[in-house]
Amino acid sequence: MIIPCEVAVKSVIPAVKAFMAQELVEKHNLKQDQVAEILGISQSAVSKYTRKVRGYVIKVDDLDEIQTLVKKMLDLIVNRGFERAEFLTFFCQACTVIRKTGMLCQFCQKADPRMAAAECGFCITYNLASE
């Protein structure tokens, strides 16, 4: 049995980190080694993120809500100092926004072919019920 959080670890987290890395390099003019240290990843991972070789299983950077949340996370990191609880809140909100779109359904079904994506809808239903 696969749960949505397992799918998110392999798709959502890399996509958000890739978007963050791209923003830190392009808009904040940080070097890849600085970005790596900030995000807790290797410089080669940052390089792969910025070249779009890794972290692009799903496209999240065109979602307005994700852009807003990433901007808030980067503001915490770059301008205000790192506040872990607030950062994690924004990151979890980003995951929730992405799950609410239904983007993960195809990956859940691929990970567990016994599950019919059309019958599941957990991410969409759960997120709507918790709002």
N, CA, C and O atoms as a MOPAC input file, in Angstrom:
PM7 MOZYME 1SCF
protein

 N      0.84400 1    -1.17700 1     0.00000 1
 C      0.00000 1     0.00000 1     0.00000 1
 C      0.89000 1     1.24000 1     0.00000 1
 O      1.84500 1     1.33300 1     0.77100 1
 N      0.57200 1     2.16200 1    -0.85000 1
 C      1.32900 1     3.41700 1    -0.96900 1
 C      0.49200 1     4.54500 1    -0.35000 1
 O     -0.72800 1     4.58700 1    -0.50900 1
 N      1.16300 1     5.44400 1     0.34800 1
 C      0.44900 1     6.60200 1     0.88900 1
 C      0.94700 1     7.86000 1     0.17000 1
 O      2.08700 1     7.90000 1    -0.29200 1
 N      0.10900 1     8.87100 1     0.07800 1
 C      0.48000 1    10.07400 1    -0.67600 1
 C      1.78700 1    10.72600 1    -0.22500 1
 O      2.51900 1    11.26400 1    -1.05600 1
 N      2.08800 1    10.69000 1     1.05200 1
 C      3.32800 1    11.31400 1     1.53500 1
 C      4.56300 1    10.62300 1     0.95200 1
 O      5.58300 1    11.27100 1     0.71800 1
 N      4.47400 1     9.31700 1     0.71800 1
 C      5.60100 1     8.60700 1     0.09800 1
 C      5.82000 1     9.10000 1    -1.32900 1
 O      6.95800 1     9.26300 1    -1.76900 1
 N      4.75200 1     9.33100 1    -2.03200 1
 C      4.84100 1     9.84600 1    -3.39600 1
 C      5.37600 1    11.27300 1    -3.37700 1
 O      6.16900 1    11.65900 1    -4.23500 1
 N      4.93800 1    12.04900 1    -2.39500 1
 C      5.39200 1    13.43800 1    -2.28100 1
 C      6.89200 1    13.51700 1    -2.05700 1
 O      7.55000 1    14.42200 1    -2.57000 1
 N      7.43400 1    12.58300 1    -1.29800 1
 C      8.87900 1    12.58200 1    -1.03400 1
 C      9.66600 1    12.46400 1    -2.33600 1
 O     10.73900 1    13.05100 1    -2.47500 1
 N      9.13500 1    11.71400 1    -3.27400 1
 C      9.85600 1    11.48800 1    -4.53200 1
 C      9.50500 1    12.49300 1    -5.62900 1
 O     10.22200 1    12.59100 1    -6.62400 1
 N      8.42500 1    13.23200 1    -5.46100 1
 C      8.02800 1    14.14000 1    -6.53500 1
 C      7.86800 1    15.58400 1    -6.06700 1
 O      8.43900 1    16.48900 1    -6.67500 1
 N      7.11600 1    15.81500 1    -5.01400 1
 C      6.83700 1    17.18100 1    -4.56200 1
 C      8.06900 1    17.84100 1    -3.96000 1
 O      8.42600 1    18.95500 1    -4.34300 1
 N      8.71300 1    17.16700 1    -3.03000 1
 C      9.86500 1    17.77500 1    -2.35400 1
 C     10.96200 1    18.14500 1    -3.34600 1
 O     11.45800 1    19.27100 1    -3.30000 1
 N     11.36300 1    17.23800 1    -4.24500 1
 C     12.37500 1    17.64300 1    -5.23100 1
 C     11.90800 1    18.78900 1    -6.13100 1
 O     12.71000 1    19.64800 1    -6.49700 1
 N     10.63600 1    18.81300 1    -6.48900 1
 C     10.12500 1    19.88000 1    -7.35600 1
 C     10.18500 1    21.23200 1    -6.64800 1
 O     10.57900 1    22.23000 1    -7.25000 1
 N      9.79900 1    21.26600 1    -5.38200 1
 C      9.83400 1    22.52700 1    -4.63500 1
 C     11.27300 1    22.95700 1    -4.39500 1
 O     11.60200 1    24.13500 1    -4.53300 1
 N     12.14100 1    21.99900 1    -4.03400 1
 C     13.55100 1    22.35200 1    -3.82300 1
 C     14.19700 1    22.83000 1    -5.11900 1
 O     15.01900 1    23.74700 1    -5.10000 1
 N     13.83800 1    22.22200 1    -6.23100 1
 C     14.37100 1    22.66800 1    -7.52600 1
 C     13.93800 1    24.09800 1    -7.81800 1
 O     14.73900 1    24.91200 1    -8.28000 1
 N     12.68200 1    24.40200 1    -7.55100 1
 C     12.17400 1    25.75200 1    -7.76000 1
 C     12.90500 1    26.73400 1    -6.84300 1
 O     13.27500 1    27.82800 1    -7.26900 1
 N     13.10900 1    26.34500 1    -5.59800 1
 C     13.82100 1    27.19900 1    -4.65200 1
 C     15.27000 1    27.41900 1    -5.10900 1
 O     15.77000 1    28.54300 1    -5.07700 1
 N     15.92900 1    26.35500 1    -5.52700 1
 C     17.31600 1    26.46500 1    -5.98300 1
 C     17.40900 1    27.40600 1    -7.17800 1
 O     18.29100 1    28.26400 1    -7.23800 1
 N     16.50600 1    27.24100 1    -8.11300 1
 C     16.48000 1    28.08900 1    -9.30200 1
 C     16.32300 1    29.56200 1    -8.91100 1
 O     17.02900 1    30.42900 1    -9.42700 1
 N     15.40400 1    29.82600 1    -8.00800 1
 C     15.16300 1    31.19700 1    -7.56000 1
 C     16.37300 1    31.78100 1    -6.83300 1
 O     16.73400 1    32.93800 1    -7.04900 1
 N     16.99400 1    30.98000 1    -5.97400 1
 C     18.15700 1    31.46500 1    -5.22600 1
 C     19.32300 1    31.79400 1    -6.14700 1
 O     20.05000 1    32.76000 1    -5.91500 1
 N     19.50100 1    31.00000 1    -7.18300 1
 C     20.59500 1    31.23900 1    -8.12300 1
 C     20.26700 1    32.42200 1    -9.03800 1
 O     21.08800 1    33.32300 1    -9.20800 1
 N     19.08400 1    32.41800 1    -9.61700 1
 C     18.74600 1    33.42400 1   -10.62500 1
 C     18.32400 1    34.77800 1   -10.05000 1
 O     18.74600 1    35.82000 1   -10.55000 1
 N     17.50700 1    34.76900 1    -9.01800 1
 C     16.96000 1    36.03200 1    -8.52200 1
 C     17.69600 1    36.58700 1    -7.31100 1
 O     17.63800 1    37.78700 1    -7.03900 1
 N     18.38100 1    35.72300 1    -6.59000 1
 C     19.12200 1    36.18700 1    -5.40900 1
 C     20.63000 1    36.18300 1    -5.65300 1
 O     21.42100 1    36.53500 1    -4.77800 1
 N     21.00700 1    35.77300 1    -6.87200 1
 C     22.41100 1    35.77500 1    -7.30300 1
 C     23.35800 1    35.03000 1    -6.36100 1
 O     24.49400 1    35.45000 1    -6.14300 1
 N     22.87500 1    33.93100 1    -5.81400 1
 C     23.74300 1    33.11200 1    -4.96300 1
 C     24.46100 1    32.07400 1    -5.80900 1
 O     23.96300 1    31.66000 1    -6.85600 1
 N     25.61300 1    31.66400 1    -5.35600 1
 C     26.37200 1    30.61900 1    -6.03900 1
 C     25.81400 1    29.26300 1    -5.63500 1
 O     25.18400 1    29.11300 1    -4.58800 1
 N     26.06000 1    28.28800 1    -6.48800 1
 C     25.51900 1    26.95400 1    -6.24800 1
 C     25.95200 1    26.38000 1    -4.90300 1
 O     25.15500 1    25.71400 1    -4.24000 1
 N     27.19000 1    26.62000 1    -4.48400 1
 C     27.63200 1    26.07600 1    -3.20000 1
 C     26.90300 1    26.75100 1    -2.03900 1
 O     26.65500 1    26.11400 1    -1.01500 1
 N     26.55600 1    28.04000 1    -2.18600 1
 C     25.78500 1    28.73900 1    -1.15600 1
 C     24.35900 1    28.17500 1    -1.08300 1
 O     23.81700 1    27.95900 1     0.00100 1
 N     23.77500 1    27.94800 1    -2.24100 1
 C     22.42800 1    27.38100 1    -2.30700 1
 C     22.42100 1    25.98200 1    -1.70400 1
 O     21.50400 1    25.61900 1    -0.96700 1
 N     23.44000 1    25.20600 1    -2.02000 1
 C     23.54500 1    23.85000 1    -1.47900 1
 C     23.56100 1    23.87600 1     0.04600 1
 O     22.88000 1    23.08300 1     0.69500 1
 N     24.33100 1    24.77700 1     0.60100 1
 C     24.41400 1    24.88100 1     2.05700 1
 C     23.07100 1    25.30400 1     2.64900 1
 O     22.64300 1    24.75900 1     3.66700 1
 N     22.42100 1    26.24900 1     2.03400 1
 C     21.12200 1    26.73500 1     2.52000 1
 C     20.07500 1    25.62600 1     2.50000 1
 O     19.33600 1    25.44400 1     3.46800 1
 N     20.01500 1    24.88600 1     1.39000 1
 C     18.98200 1    23.85900 1     1.22800 1
 C     19.36800 1    22.50500 1     1.81400 1
 O     18.55200 1    21.58500 1     1.84800 1
 N     20.61200 1    22.38300 1     2.27400 1
 C     21.04300 1    21.11900 1     2.86300 1
 C     21.18300 1    20.00200 1     1.84700 1
 O     20.87700 1    18.84300 1     2.12500 1
 N     21.65500 1    20.37600 1     0.65600 1
 C     21.85800 1    19.40800 1    -0.41400 1
 C     23.25400 1    19.61800 1    -0.98700 1
 O     23.95300 1    20.55500 1    -0.60000 1
 N     23.65400 1    18.76000 1    -1.89600 1
 C     24.98800 1    18.89000 1    -2.49100 1
 C     24.98400 1    19.94500 1    -3.59500 1
 O     23.93600 1    20.29400 1    -4.13700 1
 N     26.16400 1    20.44000 1    -3.91300 1
 C     26.30600 1    21.41000 1    -4.99700 1
 C     25.90900 1    20.76500 1    -6.31500 1
 O     25.32800 1    21.42100 1    -7.17900 1
 N     26.22100 1    19.47300 1    -6.47600 1
 C     25.84700 1    18.79500 1    -7.72400 1
 C     24.32200 1    18.67400 1    -7.84500 1
 O     23.78700 1    18.71500 1    -8.95300 1
 N     23.62400 1    18.52700 1    -6.72100 1
 C     22.15600 1    18.50500 1    -6.76200 1
 C     21.63100 1    19.86700 1    -7.21400 1
 O     20.70600 1    19.93800 1    -8.02200 1
 N     22.21700 1    20.94500 1    -6.69700 1
 C     21.81500 1    22.29300 1    -7.11400 1
 C     22.04800 1    22.45300 1    -8.61300 1
 O     21.20000 1    22.99300 1    -9.32400 1
 N     23.19500 1    21.98300 1    -9.08700 1
 C     23.50000 1    22.05500 1   -10.50900 1
 C     22.44200 1    21.31700 1   -11.33100 1
 O     21.98900 1    21.82300 1   -12.35800 1
 N     22.05300 1    20.13300 1   -10.88500 1
 C     21.03300 1    19.35100 1   -11.59800 1
 C     19.67600 1    20.03600 1   -11.53700 1
 O     18.92100 1    20.02400 1   -12.50900 1
 N     19.37100 1    20.63300 1   -10.39200 1
 C     18.10800 1    21.37000 1   -10.27300 1
 C     18.08000 1    22.56100 1   -11.23000 1
 O     17.08400 1    22.78000 1   -11.92000 1
 N     19.16200 1    23.32500 1   -11.27300 1
 C     19.17700 1    24.52700 1   -12.10800 1
 C     19.23900 1    24.20100 1   -13.60100 1
 O     18.80700 1    24.99700 1   -14.43500 1
 N     19.77500 1    23.03800 1   -13.92800 1
 C     19.79500 1    22.61400 1   -15.33100 1
 C     18.55000 1    21.81700 1   -15.69300 1
 O     18.40900 1    21.35400 1   -16.82500 1
 N     17.64700 1    21.65800 1   -14.72900 1
 C     16.37300 1    20.94400 1   -14.90200 1
 C     16.57200 1    19.47400 1   -15.26200 1
 O     15.80400 1    18.89300 1   -16.02900 1
 N     17.62200 1    18.88900 1   -14.68800 1
 C     17.89200 1    17.46500 1   -14.87600 1
 C     17.23900 1    16.66600 1   -13.75400 1
 O     16.92200 1    15.48900 1   -13.92400 1
 N     17.04100 1    17.30600 1   -12.61900 1
 C     16.45100 1    16.66000 1   -11.44800 1
 C     15.37600 1    17.58400 1   -10.88300 1
 O     15.47100 1    18.80800 1   -10.97600 1
 N     14.34300 1    16.96200 1   -10.29000 1
 C     13.32000 1    17.72900 1    -9.59700 1
 C     12.19300 1    18.24700 1   -10.46800 1
 O     11.46200 1    19.15400 1   -10.06900 1
 N     12.04800 1    17.68100 1   -11.64800 1
 C     11.01400 1    18.18500 1   -12.55400 1
 C     10.06300 1    17.09100 1   -13.00900 1
 O      9.57900 1    17.10700 1   -14.14100 1
 N      9.79600 1    16.12900 1   -12.11200 1
 C      8.81400 1    15.09300 1   -12.41300 1
 C      7.43300 1    15.73300 1   -12.51800 1
 O      6.61100 1    15.35000 1   -13.35000 1
 N      7.20200 1    16.71500 1   -11.65500 1
 C      5.98500 1    17.51700 1   -11.75000 1
 C      6.39600 1    18.98800 1   -11.86700 1
 O      7.42900 1    19.39900 1   -11.33900 1
 N      5.59100 1    19.75100 1   -12.55000 1
 C      5.90100 1    21.17100 1   -12.75400 1
 C      5.07300 1    21.98100 1   -11.76200 1
 O      3.84600 1    22.02900 1   -11.84700 1
 N      5.76600 1    22.61500 1   -10.82300 1
 C      5.06700 1    23.36700 1    -9.78500 1
 C      5.30400 1    24.86500 1    -9.85400 1
 O      4.56500 1    25.63500 1    -9.24200 1
 N      6.31200 1    25.28500 1   -10.58100 1
 C      6.68300 1    26.70300 1   -10.56900 1
 C      5.69200 1    27.61100 1   -11.27900 1
 O      5.81900 1    28.83300 1   -11.19500 1
 N      4.70300 1    27.05000 1   -11.97800 1
 C      3.70400 1    27.88700 1   -12.62300 1
 C      2.41600 1    28.01400 1   -11.80700 1
 O      1.45900 1    28.65300 1   -12.24300 1
 N      2.39800 1    27.40000 1   -10.61900 1
 C      1.24500 1    27.51800 1    -9.72500 1
 C      1.40800 1    28.76600 1    -8.85800 1
 O      2.39300 1    28.89600 1    -8.13100 1
 N      0.45300 1    29.67100 1    -8.93400 1
 C      0.53900 1    30.94000 1    -8.19700 1
 C      0.74100 1    30.73200 1    -6.70100 1
 O      1.56600 1    31.40700 1    -6.08400 1
 N     -0.00600 1    29.80500 1    -6.12000 1
 C      0.11300 1    29.56100 1    -4.67900 1
 C      1.50900 1    29.06400 1    -4.31200 1
 O      2.03100 1    29.40400 1    -3.25100 1
 N      2.10900 1    28.26500 1    -5.18000 1
 C      3.46100 1    27.75400 1    -4.91800 1
 C      4.46100 1    28.88700 1    -5.03300 1
 O      5.39000 1    28.98000 1    -4.23000 1
 N      4.28300 1    29.74300 1    -6.01500 1
 C      5.18200 1    30.89800 1    -6.15500 1
 C      5.15100 1    31.74700 1    -4.89000 1
 O      6.19800 1    32.18100 1    -4.40800 1
 N      3.97500 1    31.98200 1    -4.35700 1
 C      3.83400 1    32.77600 1    -3.13700 1
 C      4.51000 1    32.09400 1    -1.95500 1
 O      5.22700 1    32.74100 1    -1.19200 1
 N      4.28600 1    30.79000 1    -1.79800 1
 C      4.88000 1    30.05500 1    -0.67300 1
 C      6.39500 1    29.96800 1    -0.78600 1
 O      7.09800 1    30.09700 1     0.21700 1
 N      6.90200 1    29.75200 1    -1.98400 1
 C      8.35000 1    29.69800 1    -2.18100 1
 C      8.96200 1    31.06500 1    -1.88200 1
 O     10.02600 1    31.15300 1    -1.27000 1
 N      8.29600 1    32.11100 1    -2.30900 1
 C      8.79400 1    33.45700 1    -2.00100 1
 C      8.87000 1    33.66500 1    -0.48900 1
 O      9.84600 1    34.22700 1     0.00700 1
 N      7.86500 1    33.22400 1     0.23600 1
 C      7.87000 1    33.34200 1     1.69900 1
 C      9.00700 1    32.52300 1     2.31800 1
 O      9.68700 1    32.98400 1     3.23600 1
 N      9.20300 1    31.31100 1     1.80900 1
 C     10.28800 1    30.46500 1     2.33200 1
 C     11.64600 1    31.09700 1     2.07000 1
 O     12.51100 1    31.11400 1     2.94600 1
 N     11.82900 1    31.61700 1     0.86200 1
 C     13.10600 1    32.23600 1     0.51900 1
 C     13.33500 1    33.51300 1     1.31000 1
 O     14.46800 1    33.83100 1     1.67200 1
 N     12.26200 1    34.24500 1     1.57800 1
 C     12.37800 1    35.44100 1     2.40300 1
 C     12.86600 1    35.06800 1     3.80300 1
 O     13.71100 1    35.75500 1     4.37700 1
 N     12.33500 1    33.98900 1     4.33800 1
 C     12.79200 1    33.51100 1     5.65000 1
 C     14.27700 1    33.18000 1     5.62900 1
 O     15.02600 1    33.54600 1     6.53500 1
 N     14.68500 1    32.48100 1     4.58100 1
 C     16.06600 1    32.01000 1     4.47900 1
 C     17.03500 1    33.15800 1     4.20900 1
 O     18.07900 1    33.25700 1     4.85300 1
 N     16.69600 1    34.01100 1     3.27100 1
 C     17.62900 1    35.02400 1     2.79500 1
 C     17.59700 1    36.30900 1     3.63100 1
 O     18.64700 1    36.86700 1     3.94900 1
 N     16.42200 1    36.76600 1     3.98000 1
 C     16.30300 1    38.08700 1     4.59300 1
 C     16.08700 1    38.09300 1     6.10100 1
 O     16.57600 1    38.98900 1     6.78800 1
 N     15.37000 1    37.12000 1     6.62000 1
 C     14.98500 1    37.20200 1     8.01500 1
 C     15.67600 1    36.17800 1     8.90400 1
 O     15.41300 1    36.14000 1    10.10600 1
 N     16.52800 1    35.37000 1     8.36300 1
 C     17.11500 1    34.31600 1     9.18000 1
 C     16.17000 1    33.12700 1     9.20900 1
 O     14.96100 1    33.26900 1     9.02000 1
 N     16.72000 1    31.99600 1     9.44100 1
 C     15.96100 1    30.75300 1     9.33400 1
 C     15.10900 1    30.51500 1    10.57400 1
 O     15.62700 1    30.41600 1    11.68600 1
 N     13.81400 1    30.42400 1    10.37200 1
 C     12.87000 1    30.08000 1    11.42400 1
 C     12.23700 1    28.75300 1    11.02000 1
 O     11.30600 1    28.71300 1    10.21600 1
 N     12.75800 1    27.66600 1    11.59300 1
 C     12.39600 1    26.31500 1    11.17000 1
 C     10.88800 1    26.04800 1    11.15300 1
 O     10.36000 1    25.56700 1    10.15100 1
 N     10.20000 1    26.35200 1    12.23800 1
 C      8.76800 1    26.04000 1    12.31800 1
 C      7.97900 1    26.76800 1    11.23600 1
 O      7.09900 1    26.18200 1    10.60600 1
 N      8.29000 1    28.03400 1    11.02000 1
 C      7.58300 1    28.80100 1     9.99800 1
 C      7.91700 1    28.27300 1     8.60700 1
 O      7.03200 1    28.15500 1     7.75900 1
 N      9.18600 1    27.95500 1     8.36900 1
 C      9.60700 1    27.39300 1     7.08400 1
 C      8.87400 1    26.07800 1     6.80600 1
 O      8.35000 1    25.87500 1     5.71100 1
 N      8.84100 1    25.19400 1     7.79300 1
 C      8.17400 1    23.89800 1     7.61900 1
 C      6.67700 1    24.06700 1     7.37000 1
 O      6.07900 1    23.31000 1     6.60600 1
 N      6.08500 1    25.05100 1     8.01000 1
 C      4.66800 1    25.32400 1     7.77600 1
 C      4.43400 1    25.69500 1     6.31500 1
 O      3.51300 1    25.18200 1     5.67900 1
 N      5.26700 1    26.58200 1     5.78800 1
 C      5.13800 1    26.96500 1     4.38100 1
 C      5.38300 1    25.77500 1     3.45500 1
 O      4.67400 1    25.60600 1     2.46300 1
 N      6.38300 1    24.95200 1     3.77300 1
 C      6.70100 1    23.80600 1     2.91900 1
 C      5.53400 1    22.81800 1     2.91300 1
 O      5.15800 1    22.31100 1     1.85700 1
 N      4.96500 1    22.54600 1     4.07700 1
 C      3.82200 1    21.63400 1     4.15500 1
 C      2.61300 1    22.20700 1     3.42200 1
 O      1.85200 1    21.47000 1     2.79500 1
 N      2.44000 1    23.51700 1     3.50400 1
 C      1.35900 1    24.15700 1     2.75500 1
 C      1.56900 1    23.98100 1     1.25800 1
 O      0.61300 1    23.75500 1     0.51500 1
 N      2.82000 1    24.08500 1     0.81300 1
 C      3.12600 1    23.87900 1    -0.60900 1
 C      2.75100 1    22.46700 1    -1.03900 1
 O      2.16000 1    22.26500 1    -2.09900 1
 N      3.09800 1    21.50700 1    -0.21500 1
 C      2.75500 1    20.11200 1    -0.52200 1
 C      1.23900 1    19.94400 1    -0.59600 1
 O      0.72600 1    19.27200 1    -1.49200 1
 N      0.53400 1    20.54900 1     0.33800 1
 C     -0.92500 1    20.46900 1     0.35500 1
 C     -1.51700 1    21.08200 1    -0.91500 1
 O     -2.42600 1    20.51000 1    -1.51700 1
 N     -1.00900 1    22.22700 1    -1.31500 1
 C     -1.49100 1    22.88700 1    -2.54200 1
 C     -1.29600 1    21.95900 1    -3.73800 1
 O     -2.19700 1    21.80200 1    -4.56200 1
 N     -0.13200 1    21.35500 1    -3.82900 1
 C      0.17400 1    20.47000 1    -4.95900 1
 C     -0.71500 1    19.23500 1    -4.92000 1
 O     -1.25300 1    18.82000 1    -5.94600 1
 N     -0.86900 1    18.64800 1    -3.73900 1
 C     -1.72600 1    17.46300 1    -3.61000 1
 C     -3.15700 1    17.79500 1    -3.99200 1
 O     -3.83800 1    16.97600 1    -4.60800 1
 N     -3.62100 1    18.97900 1    -3.63800 1
 C     -4.99200 1    19.39600 1    -3.93000 1
 C     -5.25500 1    19.47400 1    -5.43800 1
 O     -6.39800 1    19.33000 1    -5.87100 1
 N     -4.21400 1    19.69900 1    -6.23400 1
 C     -4.38600 1    19.78000 1    -7.69000 1
 C     -4.65800 1    18.42200 1    -8.32700 1
 O     -5.14900 1    18.34800 1    -9.45300 1
 N     -4.33700 1    17.34600 1    -7.60400 1
 C     -4.49300 1    16.00800 1    -8.16100 1
 C     -3.28200 1    15.53900 1    -8.94800 1
 O     -3.31700 1    14.47400 1    -9.56400 1
 N     -2.21200 1    16.32400 1    -8.93300 1
 C     -0.99800 1    15.97400 1    -9.67900 1
 C     -0.37100 1    14.64900 1    -9.23500 1
 O      0.28300 1    13.97500 1   -10.03000 1
 N     -0.56800 1    14.28200 1    -7.98800 1
 C      0.09100 1    13.07900 1    -7.47800 1
 C     -0.66100 1    11.79700 1    -7.80500 1
 O     -0.09900 1    10.70900 1    -7.68100 1
 N     -1.91200 1    11.90000 1    -8.21600 1
 C     -2.72800 1    10.70800 1    -8.45900 1
 C     -2.05300 1     9.72300 1    -9.41500 1
 O     -2.03800 1     8.51800 1    -9.16600 1
 N     -1.50100 1    10.24100 1   -10.50100 1
 C     -0.85700 1     9.35600 1   -11.47100 1
 C      0.33700 1     8.61200 1   -10.87000 1
 O      0.60500 1     7.46400 1   -11.22500 1
 N      1.05500 1     9.28100 1    -9.95200 1
 C      2.22200 1     8.65400 1    -9.34000 1
 C      1.81700 1     7.63400 1    -8.28600 1
 O      2.47700 1     6.60800 1    -8.12700 1
 N      0.73300 1     7.91300 1    -7.56500 1
 C      0.22400 1     6.93500 1    -6.59500 1
 C     -0.21300 1     5.66800 1    -7.32600 1
 O      0.08700 1     4.55300 1    -6.89700 1
 N     -0.91800 1     5.85500 1    -8.42300 1
 C     -1.39900 1     4.69800 1    -9.17900 1
 C     -0.22900 1     3.92400 1    -9.78900 1
 O     -0.26200 1     2.69500 1    -9.85400 1
 N      0.78200 1     4.62700 1   -10.22700 1
 C      1.95300 1     3.96200 1   -10.79200 1
 C      2.68500 1     3.16500 1    -9.71000 1
 O      3.15500 1     2.05500 1    -9.95700 1
 N      2.77700 1     3.74700 1    -8.50300 1
 C      3.46200 1     3.08300 1    -7.40000 1
 C      2.66800 1     1.88100 1    -6.88300 1
 O      3.25300 1     0.90400 1    -6.41500 1
 N      1.35000 1     1.95200 1    -6.96700 1
 C      0.49500 1     0.86200 1    -6.50500 1
 C     -0.60600 1     0.64800 1    -7.53500 1
 O     -1.69700 1     1.20600 1    -7.41300 1
 N     -0.31000 1    -0.17900 1    -8.57100 1
 C     -1.25500 1    -0.37300 1    -9.67100 1
 C     -2.62000 1    -0.92300 1    -9.24700 1
 O     -3.59500 1    -0.82100 1    -9.99200 1
 N     -2.68300 1    -1.50600 1    -8.04700 1
 C     -3.97100 1    -2.03300 1    -7.56500 1
 C     -4.93700 1    -0.90700 1    -7.22900 1
 O     -6.14900 1    -1.11300 1    -7.15800 1
 N     -4.39100 1     0.27900 1    -7.02400 1
 C     -5.22000 1     1.41500 1    -6.65500 1
 C     -5.70700 1     2.12500 1    -7.91800 1
 O     -4.91900 1     2.43200 1    -8.81200 1
 N     -6.96300 1     2.36900 1    -7.97600 1
 C     -7.52500 1     3.11900 1    -9.09900 1
 C     -7.54500 1     4.59100 1    -8.71400 1
 O     -8.23200 1     4.98300 1    -7.77100 1
 N     -6.80000 1     5.39400 1    -9.43600 1
 C     -6.69200 1     6.82700 1    -9.11400 1
 C     -8.05900 1     7.49800 1    -9.08900 1
 O     -8.30500 1     8.37800 1    -8.26400 1
 N     -8.93800 1     7.09300 1    -9.98000 1
 C    -10.26300 1     7.69800 1   -10.03200 1
 C    -11.07300 1     7.38600 1    -8.77700 1
 O    -11.95100 1     8.16000 1    -8.39700 1
 N    -10.78400 1     6.26200 1    -8.13700 1
 C    -11.51300 1     5.87200 1    -6.93200 1
 C    -10.89500 1     6.45200 1    -5.67400 1
 O    -11.56400 1     6.50400 1    -4.64200 1
 N     -9.65600 1     6.88400 1    -5.71900 1
 C     -8.97000 1     7.34600 1    -4.52200 1
 C     -9.38800 1     8.76900 1    -4.18400 1
 O    -10.28400 1     8.96600 1    -3.36300 1
 N     -8.77100 1     9.74600 1    -4.78800 1
 C     -9.09900 1    11.13600 1    -4.53300 1
 C     -8.83100 1    11.59400 1    -3.11700 1
 O     -9.32800 1    12.64500 1    -2.71100 1
 N     -8.05700 1    10.83500 1    -2.34900 1
 C     -7.81400 1    11.16800 1    -0.94800 1
 C     -7.24200 1    12.56900 1    -0.78900 1
 O     -7.73400 1    13.34900 1     0.02600 1
 N     -6.21700 1    12.89400 1    -1.55000 1
 C     -5.55800 1    14.19400 1    -1.39300 1
 C     -6.52800 1    15.34400 1    -1.61200 1
 O     -6.52300 1    16.32700 1    -0.87100 1
 N     -7.35000 1    15.21300 1    -2.62300 1
 C     -8.29900 1    16.26900 1    -2.93500 1
 C     -9.39100 1    16.33300 1    -1.86400 1
 O     -9.71900 1    17.41300 1    -1.37400 1
 N     -9.94700 1    15.19000 1    -1.50500 1
 C    -10.99800 1    15.14000 1    -0.49100 1
 C    -10.48700 1    15.56200 1     0.87100 1
 O    -11.13400 1    16.35000 1     1.56000 1
 N     -9.33800 1    15.04900 1     1.26400 1
 C     -8.77700 1    15.36700 1     2.58900 1
 C     -8.49100 1    16.84700 1     2.70000 1
 O     -8.84400 1    17.47000 1     3.70100 1
 N     -7.86500 1    17.41500 1     1.70500 1
 C     -7.51800 1    18.82400 1     1.75800 1
 C     -8.73700 1    19.72800 1     1.74500 1
 O     -8.74000 1    20.76400 1     2.41100 1
 N     -9.75000 1    19.36900 1     1.01800 1
 C    -10.96500 1    20.18000 1     0.99500 1
 C    -11.69100 1    20.09100 1     2.33300 1
 O    -12.25500 1    21.07700 1     2.80700 1
 N    -11.67300 1    18.90400 1     2.93800 1
 C    -12.34700 1    18.71700 1     4.21700 1
 C    -11.64100 1    19.43300 1     5.34200 1
 O    -12.28000 1    19.83100 1     6.31600 1
 N    -10.31300 1    19.61000 1     5.23200 1
 C     -9.55300 1    20.22800 1     6.31500 1
 C     -9.47400 1    21.75100 1     6.20000 1
 O     -8.88700 1    22.39500 1     7.06900 1
 N    -10.03900 1    22.33100 1     5.17000 1
 C     -9.99000 1    23.79100 1     4.99300 1
 C    -11.08400 1    24.46800 1     5.78000 1
 O    -11.19700 1    25.69300 1     5.75100 1

